[in-house]
C-alpha cells in the first residue's frame, strides 16, 4: 500500500482554540481529524465536578462547539474523526455526537465509543506500587477518587475496522489517537515495533497541536514566525513505511521549520531513546529532519522497541485544598513595601495558627516563576503583586489565606492595592499518582451508535 | 567572549508529574559541542538553584543538536498540587536562556539576537 494518509490535529488540550480545527476540517484534505482534549489532571477534575454536580455529562465541555465546527466539512469530505473527548463518559459523548449529527441532517453515520479505561473500582487489586514513591497502592484507598488507564491505539483500530466514522474514547495515550489511523490505513501489525514506533513518534509531533506549527515557539528578537495570532494546527502526510511530512494549511500563520519540529520532538520526553506509550517504546535518537519546502518538514528514521507488558494508570486522590489570593504595590519603594507586607502576613498566619502543608508568598514581577533560581536584580520593579498560596488539609485552613489578604486592605501598610474578592479563593487538590497494571487485565470494549 | 545561552540556543519545557524536562537546542550544529561541554547536568542544576530539588539527568540527543535535561522535583509535587503560579512549569525553560556561555569571538556574527546583546557581552 503506497497511498499517503493525511492526518490532522483538531485540539491539543481541553481549552484549545476551535478555529484551527475548523480550518483543518475544511481545507486540510484530511483522511482523519484527531482531537486530544485530556491533560493529566482532566479526568480527576471531571470526577470531582461530577461528585458536586450530578448533571455534569462527564465529557469535554466544549464537545458541542468542537463538533459543530467540524462535522459538516468532515462529513462532506469523508474525513473520519478520532477524539478522546469522552473523558469519563465516552458513551455519553458518542450519544451526544449522534444527536449533533442528526441536528445537522447527517443520518446513518456510525459512531463508536471506546470504553474500559476507568478502573477506579479495580485499581487497588490490579496495581501494586505507586511509581513516584514506592508506597503500596492500597495506601491510597481512603482518598481514592478515580483511576484511569492509558489505553493504546488497538481498540480505536478495531472501531475503525468495524466502520466507525467517528471514534470517541475515554483516556487514551495522546500519540495513540494519531497512531490508530496509520495502523488501520496501512495494516500495520500492532507488534511491528519499528512501524508502530514511527507512527507513535509522528503522533507525538501532532498531539500538541500548534506547538509544532509555531505555538509556544516565538521569541521576539531571536526566533520569529509570521502571523503568530493565526496559528494552524498541524497535518502529517504519512507514508506506509513510517516516514512523514509535517505541514499545515497554506495561508495560516506560524511555520513548520526544523526548529519547531525539534522542539516538539523532545516535548515532555524524558529518555529520547525510550519514550513509553501503551503501543510501543519510541526511539527518537535516529530521527532525521529535512526542510523540503516552506512549512514542510520531512521526518525519517523514527523507530521503536517492543512495548512493555504493563499499562500506566493515573490515580486521583483527594489531598486537601489550596487557598490563593493576591494584592499589589506600585511606585517608588514597591518592592520594599511588598517585603514588609510579607512579614506582616507571616506574623498573621502565626497568630491565626494557619495549618499549611506548604506556603508560598511570591512577588509577581520578581520571583514567582523561577523561584529560588531568580537572579538577584539590581533594578527595582515599578510594580509588584504579592501572591499568597497555601496548601492545606482542610477547606477552613485554605480559606484563611483569603481572609488574611482581606485584612491587608485596611490593616496593611501604605499604598496597598487589592481586588474585590468576587470568587472563591480556594480549590480542591486532586493529587495524582501513577502505577502500572498488567495489560491483559484492562480490556477495552466498544459500543456502536448510529445517527 | 561570554554571552547568555539565548544567543546560541533555544529551549522548550514540558511536565510529567513532578518531573520537568527542559530541552536545549543549538541554533547552529557547530554550537552544539560547546553546549555539551559547558552546560553539564551539575552546572544546569546549580543554575536552577533551589528551583529543582531532585536529581537532574542529561540526555545528549546528537541527531537534533540538543540536550534534554530531566529534572526531578521541579514542579512542586506536580500540576495539581503545585503552589507555583506556573503550575505546569511551562515557563521554566526560559531561565536557562540566561546561562552564561564562553565562546570564541569569531562566532559573534553567527549569534542570534545580536542587537539584544548587552554592552558587557559584546566583544
Contacts between the chains, C-beta under 8 A, distances in Angstrom:
chain1	res1	chain2	res2	distance
A	39	B	79	7.5
A	40	B	16	7.8
A	40	B	17	7.6
A	40	B	78	7.8
A	40	B	79	6.3
A	40	B	80	8.0
A	41	B	79	5.6
A	41	B	80	4.9
A	44	B	80	7.2
A	132	B	17	6.4
A	132	B	18	7.0
A	216	B	12	6.8
A	216	B	90	7.4
A	217	B	12	7.9
A	219	B	6	7.8
A	219	B	10	7.0
A	221	B	113	4.6
A	221	B	115	7.0
A	221	B	116	5.1
A	222	B	6	6.2
A	222	B	7	7.9
A	222	B	10	7.0
A	222	B	112	4.9
A	222	B	113	4.4
A	222	B	116	7.7
A	223	B	10	5.9
A	223	B	112	7.2
A	259	B	10	6.5
A	259	B	25	6.8
A	262	B	25	5.4
A	262	B	64	5.0
A	262	B	66	6.4
A	263	B	10	7.0
A	263	B	12	4.3
A	263	B	23	6.9
A	263	B	25	6.5
A	264	B	12	7.7
A	265	B	64	6.6
A	266	B	12	7.1
A	266	B	21	7.1
A	266	B	23	3.9
A	266	B	61	6.7
A	266	B	64	7.1
A	266	B	66	6.2
A	266	B	68	5.2
A	267	B	12	5.9
A	267	B	14	4.6
A	267	B	21	7.9
A	267	B	23	7.4
A	268	B	14	3.5
A	268	B	15	6.9
A	268	B	16	5.7
A	268	B	21	6.4
A	269	B	14	7.5
A	269	B	21	6.4
A	269	B	23	7.8
A	269	B	68	6.8
A	270	B	16	7.1
A	270	B	19	7.1
A	270	B	21	5.9
A	270	B	57	7.7
A	270	B	59	7.7
A	270	B	68	7.6
A	270	B	70	4.8
A	271	B	59	6.0
A	271	B	70	7.6
A	272	B	59	5.7
A	272	B	61	5.0
A	272	B	68	6.1
A	273	B	59	7.9
A	284	B	61	7.2
A	284	B	63	7.9
A	284	B	64	7.8
A	285	B	61	6.5
A	285	B	62	7.8
A	285	B	63	6.1
A	286	B	63	6.5
A	287	B	63	5.8
A	287	B	64	7.2
A	288	B	63	6.8
A	289	B	64	7.7
A	301	B	63	7.6
A	319	B	81	6.7
A	322	B	83	6.7
A	324	B	83	7.9
A	358	B	76	7.7
A	358	B	83	5.7
A	359	B	83	7.7
A	360	B	83	4.5
A	360	B	84	7.4
A	362	B	85	6.6
A	364	B	85	7.1
A	368	B	84	7.7
A	368	B	85	4.8
A	368	B	86	7.9
A	369	B	84	7.6
A	369	B	85	6.3
A	369	B	86	5.2
A	369	B	91	5.1
A	369	B	92	7.9
A	369	B	94	8.0
A	370	B	48	7.9
A	370	B	51	6.0
A	370	B	91	7.8
A	370	B	92	7.3
A	370	B	94	7.7
A	370	B	95	4.7
A	371	B	50	6.6
A	371	B	51	4.6
A	371	B	84	7.1
A	372	B	49	4.5
A	372	B	50	3.1
A	372	B	51	5.2
A	373	B	47	6.9
A	373	B	48	4.5
A	373	B	49	4.7
A	373	B	50	7.1
A	373	B	51	4.0
A	373	B	52	7.9
A	373	B	95	5.3
A	375	B	98	6.8
A	387	B	85	6.3
A	389	B	83	4.3
A	390	B	83	7.3
A	391	B	81	6.6
A	391	B	83	5.9
A	429	B	80	6.0
A	429	B	81	5.8
A	430	B	80	5.1
A	431	B	77	7.6
A	431	B	78	7.7
A	431	B	80	6.4
A	431	B	81	5.8
A	432	B	17	6.9
A	432	B	78	5.7
A	432	B	79	7.6
A	432	B	80	5.6
A	432	B	81	8.0
A	434	B	17	6.6
